[in-house]
Amino acid sequence: MAEQLVNMRVWRGDAAGGEFKDYRIAIGEGQVVLDVIHAIQAHQAGDLAVRWNCKAGKCGSCSAEVNGKPRLMCMTRMNTFAPGETITVSPMRTFPIIRDLVTDVSYNYQKAKEIPAFKPKPKEADGTRRMYQEDIDRVQEFHKCIECFLCQNVCHVIRDHDANKPAFAGPRLFVRLASLEMHPLDTNDRIELMKQKAGLGYCNITKCCTEVCPEHIHITDNAIIPLKERVVDRYYDPIAKLLGLFSSKNK
């Protein structure tokens, strides 16, 4: 296939402000959006800032918004766009701009520090730890997360309300919490943290996070909803509260 010219509109700027700039550049067969951004960087805008690493959809570094939809640039093929279509590439909107397509995602790592680490229960008398395969299968899905933060980017709780960030962990961290809370060997109790500090109650399960996950993790159904059920069981189940009342009186 011969090279063809495409129209790219790329956001350029920094925290102080910026604008979209148009580039017209040739692309080859099988290329992805990240290839084209690299070509622009190499031939027309040497100072264009973009974050990337593996170019294989496994590091999560090249997250951006392509034609308004959160995507991995390295997994978005150019042949999915209509001939002659102008392709707009902008940084993730939820996070502060550093420069061009690079955003400051440190918020996610700061929230991750608030989550207590894995704490295994003591070994059995024979020195082993036993688990059922179905329990392992349940949490295995969560370990597929590549921390692209596309789910965080589309979550309206923090996308539309920046003030919520201190009190809301977001879907990526809920996946992390689920991987620990549902692990058959873990003994840490994070339910109060989920309710009070992680802000699980703010999530109204719209499933927008699940829709953009490149690893197809069922974030809402398999992580967030089961965590909500645990919080409800602890704090709002009338039977559990009644049992807790009798238990405290008998001490």
Secondary structure as UniProt FT lines:
FT   STRAND          4..14
FT   TURN            15..16
FT   STRAND          17..27
FT   TURN            29..30
FT   HELIX           33..43
FT   TURN            46..47
FT   TURN            61..62
FT   STRAND          63..66
FT   TURN            67..68
FT   STRAND          69..72
FT   HELIX           73..75
FT   HELIX           78..80
FT   TURN            83..84
FT   STRAND          86..90
FT   TURN            93..94
FT   STRAND          97..99
FT   TURN            100..101
FT   STRAND          102..103
FT   HELIX           106..112
FT   TURN            113..114
FT   TURN            125..126
FT   HELIX           133..140
FT   HELIX           141..144
FT   HELIX           150..154
FT   HELIX           156..159
FT   HELIX           162..167
FT   HELIX           171..181
FT   TURN            184..185
FT   HELIX           191..196
FT   HELIX           200..202
FT   HELIX           208..212
FT   TURN            214..215
FT   HELIX           219..224
FT   HELIX           225..235
FT   HELIX           238..249
//
